[in-house]
């Protein structure tokens, strides 16, 4: 199950999305997140889902591979849905004691679940189609204006890239440790919450040791390659916008505009119906 996480992984395939400039994909992801949080109705989620599905098809990434990454966040999704169903006040649909399910709670729970699913898939698309080096260069170029106020832009970009890259590595290491501990008789399933938490200690200790070891090996490898930060650093491939990037940015702006317009469409429809009835 730990290997099902797709955020941080890179899916190597030749597609128009993979060939885009990383800055285009980073800015597009940020705009997508902003537009997604502007969505307030089913029509907006439908537009977001169809647009995301089109990007997945163009990127030539199997949809089953992307949906597999949702398995690891099912607990979070269920927790979010349950909290919204029982805590949001409104018109009661069912009541038993102090527990109440309202119509507004059900709507909020459905919208939050859809928003989380689309958000995770959208962010996964950026890492699945962008290598860690491209991601670092893209973040650094976008944050370059901050260097004028002595912000360590290169270090920030490198830290973010390494953090994303280490997600699948550490998860794979956790999976190996858990299998090794299970083979030695460890039980991670039985018992209550406290017992399960205690059973994770034999996993966390070697995991931390492995993480520090990998960090030390990475630092040694970077030092052996004469890495000295951004000072005097050259790049084998310089970032350069192409015609495809301009087209992609235009489509992304239209996509976000459609998400924002879908938010106000019911209001426009209601106003139109009122004016027609008044006429």
C-alpha positions in Angstrom: 0.0 0.0 0.0 2.9 2.4 0.7 4.1 2.0 -2.8 0.8 3.3 -4.1 1.7 6.9 -3.3 2.3 8.7 -6.6 3.3 12.2 -5.3 7.1 12.5 -5.7 7.4 9.8 -8.3 8.4 10.4 -11.9 6.6 8.4 -14.7 9.1 8.2 -17.6 7.3 8.5 -20.9 7.5 10.7 -23.9 4.5 13.0 -24.0 3.7 16.6 -24.8 3.1 17.3 -21.1 6.6 15.8 -20.1 8.2 18.1 -22.7 6.8 21.3 -21.3 9.0 23.7 -19.4 8.8 23.0 -15.7 7.9 26.6 -15.0 4.8 26.1 -17.1 3.8 23.1 -15.1 4.5 24.7 -11.7 2.5 27.8 -12.5 -0.2 25.7 -14.1 -0.5 23.6 -10.9 -0.7 26.7 -8.7 -3.4 28.2 -10.9 -5.3 24.8 -10.9 -5.2 24.7 -7.1 -6.5 28.3 -6.9 -9.3 27.6 -9.4 -10.2 24.4 -7.6 -10.7 26.2 -4.3 -13.0 28.6 -6.2 -15.3 25.8 -7.1 -18.5 25.8 -5.1 -20.9 23.5 -7.1 -21.1 20.2 -9.0 -20.7 21.9 -12.4 -17.3 23.3 -11.3 -16.1 19.9 -10.1 -17.3 18.4 -13.4 -15.3 21.0 -15.4 -12.2 20.4 -13.2 -12.5 16.6 -13.5 -12.9 16.7 -17.3 -10.0 19.1 -17.7 -7.8 16.9 -15.4 -8.8 13.8 -17.3 -7.8 15.5 -20.6 -4.3 16.3 -19.1 -3.9 12.7 -18.0 -4.7 11.4 -21.5 -2.3 13.8 -23.1 0.4 12.9 -20.6 0.0 9.2 -21.5 -0.1 8.1 -17.9 -2.4 5.2 -17.1 -5.4 6.4 -15.2 -5.3 3.3 -13.0 -1.7 4.2 -11.9 -2.9 7.6 -10.8 -6.0 6.4 -9.1 -3.9 3.8 -7.2 -2.3 6.7 -5.4 -5.6 7.5 -3.8 -5.6 4.3 -1.7 -3.1 5.9 0.8 -5.3 8.9 1.5 -8.6 7.0 1.9 -8.4 7.3 5.7 -8.0 11.1 5.4 -10.9 11.2 3.0 -13.2 9.2 5.2 -12.1 11.2 8.3 -12.9 14.5 6.4 -16.3 13.2 5.2 -17.4 11.9 8.6 -16.4 15.2 10.3 -18.3 17.3 7.8 -21.4 15.1 7.8 -21.8 15.2 11.6 -20.4 18.7 12.5 -22.0 20.9 9.8 -25.3 22.3 11.0 -28.3 22.7 8.8 -31.6 21.0 7.8 -31.6 17.6 9.6 -32.0 14.5 7.5 -31.3 11.9 10.3 -30.9 12.3 14.1 -30.1 9.9 16.9 -29.3 11.4 20.2 -26.6 14.1 19.8 -25.7 12.8 16.4 -27.3 14.7 13.5 -26.8 14.5 9.8 -27.9 17.6 7.9 -28.4 18.2 4.2 -25.7 20.9 4.3 -23.3 18.5 6.0 -23.8 15.9 3.2 -23.2 18.5 0.5 -20.1 19.9 2.3 -18.7 16.3 2.8 -19.2 15.5 -0.9 -17.6 18.7 -2.0 -14.6 18.4 0.3 -14.0 14.8 -0.8 -14.1 15.8 -4.5 -11.8 18.7 -3.9 -9.3 16.6 -2.1 -9.3 13.9 -4.8 -8.9 16.4 -7.6 -6.2 18.2 -5.6 -4.1 15.1 -5.0 -4.4 14.0 -8.6 -3.5 17.4 -9.9 -0.4 17.8 -7.7 0.6 14.2 -8.6 0.6 15.1 -12.3 3.2 17.8 -11.8 5.7 15.3 -10.1 4.8 12.5 -12.5 5.7 14.5 -15.5 8.7 16.5 -14.1 12.1 15.1 -13.1 13.6 16.3 -9.8 16.3 18.3 -11.6 13.7 20.1 -13.8 11.6 20.8 -10.8 14.5 22.3 -8.9 15.5 24.5 -11.9 11.9 25.6 -12.5 11.3 26.6 -8.8 14.7 28.4 -8.8 13.9 30.4 -11.9 10.4 31.4 -10.7 11.8 32.5 -7.3 14.8 34.3 -8.9 13.4 37.8 -8.1 13.7 37.1 -4.4 17.5 36.8 -4.7 17.5 40.7 -4.7 16.5 40.6 -1.1 19.1 37.9 -0.2 16.6 35.0 -0.1 18.5 31.7 -0.7 16.4 30.7 -3.7 18.6 27.9 -4.9 18.8 26.3 -1.5 15.0 26.5 -1.1 14.4 24.9 -4.5 16.9 22.2 -3.8 15.4 21.3 -0.4 11.9 21.2 -1.9 13.1 18.9 -4.8 15.0 16.6 -2.5 12.0 16.4 -0.1 9.6 15.4 -2.9 12.1 12.9 -4.3 12.6 11.3 -0.9 8.9 10.6 -0.4 8.8 7.4 -2.5 12.3 6.4 -1.3 11.3 6.5 2.3 8.0 4.8 1.7 9.7 2.0 -0.1 12.2 1.7 2.8 9.3 1.6 5.3 7.6 -1.2 3.3 10.8 -3.2 3.4 11.3 -2.7 7.1 7.7 -3.7 7.9 8.0 -6.8 5.8 11.2 -7.7 7.6 9.7 -7.1 11.0 6.6 -9.1 10.0 8.8 -12.0 9.0 10.4 -11.9 12.5 7.0 -12.2 14.1 6.0 -8.5 14.6 2.2 -7.8 14.6 1.0 -4.5 13.3 -2.7 -5.3 13.1 -4.0 -6.6 16.4 -4.6 -4.6 19.6 -6.0 -1.2 20.3 -4.7 2.2 19.2 -2.0 2.3 21.9 -0.8 -1.2 21.1 -0.6 -0.4 17.3 1.4 2.8 18.1 3.9 0.8 20.2 4.2 -1.8 17.5 5.5 0.9 15.1 8.5 1.6 17.3 10.5 -1.2 15.7 9.7 0.4 12.3 10.4 4.0 13.2 13.8 3.5 14.7 15.4 1.7 11.7 13.5 4.1 9.4 15.1 7.2 11.0 18.5 5.5 10.9 18.1 4.7 7.2 16.9 8.3 6.5 20.0 9.8 8.2 22.2 7.3 6.4 20.7 8.2 3.0 21.0 11.9 3.8 24.7 11.5 4.7 25.3 9.5 1.5 23.5 12.2 -0.6 25.7 14.9 1.1 28.8 13.0 0.4 27.8 12.4 -3.3 27.1 16.1 -3.8 30.4 17.1 -2.2 32.3 14.6 -4.3 30.8 16.2 -7.4 32.0 19.6 -6.2 28.6 20.9 -5.4 28.8 24.4 -4.0 25.3 25.7 -4.3 24.3 28.2 -6.9 27.6 30.0 -7.0 29.3 29.3 -10.4 26.8 26.6 -11.2 26.1 25.8 -14.9 23.3 23.7 -16.4 23.5 21.2 -19.1 20.0 22.1 -20.3 18.9 25.8 -20.0 15.2 26.4 -19.5 13.5 27.9 -22.6 9.9 28.5 -23.4 8.6 27.0 -26.6 5.4 27.5 -28.6 3.9 24.5 -26.8 4.4 26.3 -23.4 2.6 29.4 -24.7 -0.3 27.2 -25.9 -0.4 25.3 -22.6 -0.4 28.6 -20.5 -3.3 29.9 -22.7 -5.3 26.7 -22.2 -4.6 26.8 -18.4 -5.9 30.4 -18.2 -9.0 29.4 -20.0 -9.4 26.3 -17.8 -9.2 28.4 -14.6 -11.5 31.0 -16.0 -14.0 28.2 -16.7 -13.7 27.0 -13.1 -14.4 30.5 -11.8 -17.3 31.1 -14.2 -18.8 27.8 -13.2 -18.9 29.1 -9.6 -21.2 32.0 -10.6 -23.2 30.2 -13.3 -26.1 29.2 -11.0 -26.4 32.8 -9.9 -26.5 34.0 -13.5 -29.1 31.3 -14.3 -31.2 32.3 -11.4 -31.1 36.0 -12.4 -32.0 35.1 -16.0 -34.9 33.0 -14.8 -36.1 35.9 -12.6 -35.9 38.4 -15.5 -37.7 36.0 -17.8 -40.5 35.5 -15.3 -40.7 39.2 -14.6 -40.8 39.9 -18.4 
